[in-house]
Amino acid sequence: MVSSSTFKVILLLLVGLMGLTALRIGAPDALGVDAVSADYMIFHQVGELANEGRAALAYDAEAFKAHQLERTGSDVFMTWTYPPQFNLLTQLMALFPVWLGYLLFSGLSLAFFVWSVLRFSSGRMALMLVLPAIVINLLTGQNGFLTAGMMALFARFALARQSTSAGVTLGLLAYKPHLGLGLGLAALLRGGFRMVAVACLTLAVSLLLVTLVYGPDIWRALQASVEQSNTLLQAGQYKLVRMSTPFALLASLGLTSGAALTLHFACALASLGAVAYAALRRWQLEHVLALGMISGAALSPYAYDYDLCLLAPALALVWPDLTLTPLEKTLLTFATLLATGFGLLTVVFSAPIKQLAFDLPALGGLGLILLLAITLIGLRRTKLA
């Protein structure tokens, strides 16, 4: 267990890292880095386009790439496939200078994430286990803190039987749908009618809101972007080594995209099956929710290391109850660090890795598979004890 003083020092170091990243984002020329050196800068550009009434342009890869090149001079690019609900947040970010927007977004979402997870008895330990994912979030300005914090908040509401609040929180997670499906299944099987109804109503309101704000054409733009991203994913255009999914692992080991996707979706169905099994067998709600979070990370072939901050609330929920041998608990710790940290290692050591005569496998996916399997074994033993 990490002591309170050590934990505070680590938090201060993370705040320092956030400050350095803001400096890199705000003064790229002075530091000799690319003008788009963090994902947050993409968020900011999307927000600018939305504020100009041109939100749909972000979903057109070629047009957005040309816009970014003209806007920043950088050809570092990522496709935009977020549901339009997230654009509402990027619009707020774009009201500030890019470095200040990053500080506000990352700082507030980090504080929310840490606060939400620390409300669980094993929260401090769980945060330390996902420390690599926290670091990569700060380096990129991604939204892993927000997603994980909302999942932790949903769990608190669900455990307190506050169905309305839990339903609203789950409905708001629609901006990251591929990560929230496991919790959606848990809510459907164990949350009750009120929770599911409120979640659906919240989702419906958000869909209506963004349609009114951006117009109905935004949905066609989103569909086209998702289809193009799927094509690029199967063509191997994404950095598999940074992904933490079964697909990325299998594709990086040499399987064809079709075979890797088939096996990935088999794993995804198995993970959802674990959630359904736990829910229908009336396992403790904490355990069902934790499996829902972990399975969410395994559902989409398109999930990155920064998404795995969601493992913090999942592990905080189950860690005291796992019936594992010391060796198995050590293996679980290793699997978590592998899942959350392998991508970070490839970033830190990118220069020597580029000199290798072979491509590294996406071992983050292996870590996630091991983590889910060991957690399920430990919870089942607890249930049978």
N, C-alpha and C positions, 0 to 999 in steps of 0.2 A: 504494500500500500504506500502510495506517495504521501509524504508528510504535507501538512498545510503550508509550511514555509516554502518547501520545494515547489509545490504547485503554484504558489503566488509568483515565485521567480520565473517559472516557465511562462506564466501568463504575461509577465512584463516583457520577456524576450519575444513573445508573439506580437505584442503591441509594437515593439521596436521593429520587428520584421515588417509589420504593416506600414510603419512610417517609411522604411526604406523602399518598399514597393511603391508607395505613393510618390516618393521622389523620383523613382525610375519612370513612372507613368507620366508625371508632370514635366520632367526635364529629360526626355530621351536623348536629345542631341548632346547635352552636356555630359551625359554618362556613356555615350557611344553605343546605345542600344537601339533596336528597331522602334519605329514610331508606334507600332502596335505590338507591344511585348507582353500583353496580358489580355485574357479573355474579357475582362471588364471593359476594355476599350471598345470591343465589339458591342457590348451592351450599350455603351454610351452613344455610339454612332446610330444604333437602332432607335434609341430614345430621341436623338436629334431628328431622324427621319420622321418618327411618329409626331413630333411636335410641329413639323413642317407639313403634316398632312400626307406624308408619303410612306406610311408604315408598310404597305404591300411591297415596296421596292426591296426591303430586307429579305423577303422570301424568294426573290429572283437572284440566284447565285451569281450569274454573270453580271447583272446590273449592279448588284451590291458590291461585287468585287471591283468593278470599274469606279463606282462611287468612292469606295475606300481608297483606292489608288490615287484618285484625284484629291480626296480630302486629306490624306495623310502621307502619301508617297510610299506606302507600305503594301507589299503583296502578301503579307501574312494574313491568312483568311480562314474563316470557318463558316459553313453554311448555317443559316438561321432557321431552326425548326421548332422554336418554342411556340406553344399556343399563344394567341394574341393577348390572353390575360396578363402574361408577363410583360408585354409591351407597356402596359399601364405603369408598371414600376420603372421600367427603363426611361419613360418620359420624365418621371420625377428626377431620376439620376441626372438626366441631361440638362436640367435647369442649373446645375452647378458646373464649375470647371472640372475637367476630367479627373484631376488628382483629388479634388475635394469630394466629388461624387464617389470615388473609390473609397475614401476614408469613411464617409458616412455610411455607405452600403456595407462595407466589410466590417467596420467597427460596430455598428448597431446589430448586424446579423450575428457576429461573433458573440457579442454580449448576450443576445437572446438565446443563442445556442447553448452557451456555457450555463446560463441561468436555468434553462429548461432541463438540461441533463443533470445538473447538480441537485435538483429536487428529488432525484432517486438516491437511495442509500449508497449504491455502488457507482454513483455518477463520476466521482473524481477518478476512480480507477479506469472506468470506461473511456473517459476523455483522454487519458494517457495512452490507451491502446490504439486510439485512432489519431494520435498526434501527427503522423505523417500526412494524413488526409487534411488535417487542420492547416499544416504548413503549405501544402499545395494549393489549398483554397486561398490563403493569403497571398501567395505568389501570383495567382492567376486572377484573383478578384471574382471567383465563381460564386455560385449560389448554394453550395452544399450546406453552409451554416443555416440558411433560411429553411431549407427543406428538412434537415434533421431536427431543427428546433421546433418546427410545426408538427413533425411526427411525435416528438417528445410531449408536446402540449396536447396533441390528440390523445395520446396514451393516458396522460394525467386526467383529462376530462372523462375518458371512457371508464377508467378505474374508479373515478368518483361518481359514476352513474349520472354525469351531467350530459345527457344525450344531445341536447340542443347545441351546446357549445362544441361537443365532439363532432357533431354533424357539420357545423359551419366550418370547423378547421379542416375536416376531411375534404369538404367541397372546394376549399381554397387551394388544396394541394393539386388541383387539376392542372396547374401550370407545369407540373412535372408528372404527367399521367403514368409514364412507364415505371415510376418508382412507387407510386401509391396504390397500385392494383392489389398488392398483397394485403394492405390494410383495408382496402375496400372489401375484399373477400372476408376478412375477419369481421368487419362491421356487419356485413350481410348475414353472416352465420351466427354472430354472437352479440351484435350491437343492438338489435331490436329494431322495430319498424320506425320508431321516432327518429333514431339516429340516421338511418338510411334515407328516410324521407327528407330530413333537413339537409343532408349532404347533397341529395339530388336537386333540391330546391335552390341551394346555394350555387351549385353548378349551373343550373338553368338561368339564374339571375346574372351570373358572370358571363355566360354566353350571350345573353341579350344585351348586356352592357357593352361588351366589346363590338358586337354587331352594330349597335347604334353609334359607337365612337368611330369605328374604322370602316363601316359599311360591309355588306354581305360578301363582297369580293375578297375580303381578307381570308375567308375560309378556303376559297379556291387557291389562293396564293399559298396558304399553309399546306394544302394537300399536294400541290405541285412540288413544294420544297421537300416534303417528307419523301415523296417518290424519288426525287433526285438524290437525296441523301442515302436512301436504301440502295440505289444503283451504285453510288460511290463507295458505300460500305462493302458491297459484294465485289466491287472491282479492286478492293484493297487500297483505297485512297486515304483512308483514315489511319492514324498512328495506333496500330493495334497494341503496341507495347504499353501504352498509357491506359488502355482499357482494362477493366476488371470483370470480364464476363466469360462464360464458357465459350461463346463464339470466338472471342479474341484469342483465347488460349488455343483452341483447336485450329483456327485459321493460321495462327503464327507457327504452329507445328507442322504445317504443310498440307492440311486438308483443304479440299476445294471449298469455295464459299458455300455452295449448295449443301455439301455434307456437313460443314461446320454449323450452318444454320439449322439443319435438321436435328443434329444432336443438341444444339443449344436449346431449341424449343422443347425437346424431350426433357432437358434439365429444368426448364421453366415450368413445364407441367408438373414435374415431380416436386418442385418447390411449392407450387400452389397446392398440390395434393397433400403436402405436409401440413400446410396451414389448415386445409379443410379437415384433415384427419384429427389434428389437435382440437379444432373447434367442435367437431361433432362428437369427439370423445370426452368433451367437457373438461379439458385441461384448464388450469388456472388462466384467467384472462390475460395476466401479464405475459404468460408464455405464448399464448396465441398471438398477441400483438407483436411480440419480439420476432416470432417466426414470420409474421406478415411483413415486418420491416426488412428482414434479411432476404426474404423471397423476392421482395420488390427490386432489390439490387440485382437479382439474377434473371429478371424477366426479359428485359430488353437487351439485344446484342449491342446496343449503343449506350454504354454507361462507362463513366470514367472514374478515376481514383478519387476525385474530389467529391463525387456523389456518396462515397462511403463514410462520410461523417454520420450518416444515418445508422451506422453500426453502433455508435455510442449509446443512444437511448435503448437500442435492442439489447446490447450486452448489459447495460445497467439494470434492465428489467429482469434478466435471468441469471446473472452471475452468482448470486447467493444460493440459488436453487439447483444449480447443475450438479448432478451426481457423476463425477468424473474422478479418475485416478489422478495423482499428481502429474504423471507423464501425459495423460490426455489433456489436462488443463494447460500444461506447458505447450502442447501441440496446438491447442486452441489459441493461445497467445501468439504463437508463431504464425498461425494461419491468418490471424487478424492483422498482424504487422506486415505480412507478405501482401495481403490484399490491399491494404491502405498505403503501403510504403514502396512497393516495387516501382510504380510509376515515378515517384519522387526520386528514387535512385537513378532512374534513366535520365531525369532532368539534370540532376547534380553532376552526373558523370557522362554527360552527353558527348563531350569531346572524345574521350577514349572509346566510347561505344561506337562512334562513327568510324573508327579505325578497324573495327572487327570485320572479319571476312564473312560473317554470318549475321542473320537477324536474330535478336533475342526473342525468346518466347514470351508471351504475355502472362507471366506467372501470377499476376494479380488475380486472374480468373481462377487459377488453382487454389489460391488462398481462400477465395470466396466459397468455392465448392467444399473445401475442407471445413471451413467455419460452419457452414450450414449443416453439414453431416454430423460434426461433433456436437454441435448444439442440440440437434434433434436427438442424438443418442443419449446425451446427458439428461435432457428433459424427460425422455421416455423412461429412463431408469428411475428418475425421481417420482414419476407417476406410478410406477409399478412397485416402488419401495413401500 
